[in-house]
Amino acid sequence: MNRPVDSSDHADLKTWPLGKLTFDWQELNQDFGSNPRNYREVTDIAKMNGEEELDLRLCMIERPFLVSSSDKF
């Protein structure tokens, strides 16, 4: 399906160009609910990696076209 693309669609690429995916998508496909973390542990991890950034755009569907039969109108 082709769709018109305007300049606003990719304006962020000037500031944040797409990089290389440095991990496998399977690493994001985890059952996080079955592995609860202590909020202090998560806070410590966030503090240790405060300057790190992770660009998830390479793993995302830019414009998904899906409607579930249970979606509200």
Rosetta blueprint (number, residue, H / E / L):
1 M L
2 N L
3 R L
4 P L
5 V L
6 D L
7 S H
8 S H
9 D H
10 H H
11 A L
12 D H
13 L H
14 K H
15 T H
16 W L
17 P L
18 L L
19 G L
20 K L
21 L L
22 T L
23 F L
24 D L
25 W H
26 Q H
27 E H
28 L H
29 N L
30 Q L
31 D L
32 F H
33 G H
34 S H
35 N L
36 P L
37 R L
38 N L
39 Y H
40 R H
41 E H
42 V H
43 T H
44 D H
45 I H
46 A H
47 K H
48 M H
49 N L
50 G L
51 E L
52 E L
53 E L
54 L L
55 D L
56 L L
57 R H
58 L H
59 C H
60 M L
61 I L
62 E L
63 R L
64 P L
65 F L
66 L L
67 V L
68 S L
69 S L
70 S L
71 D L
72 K L
73 F L
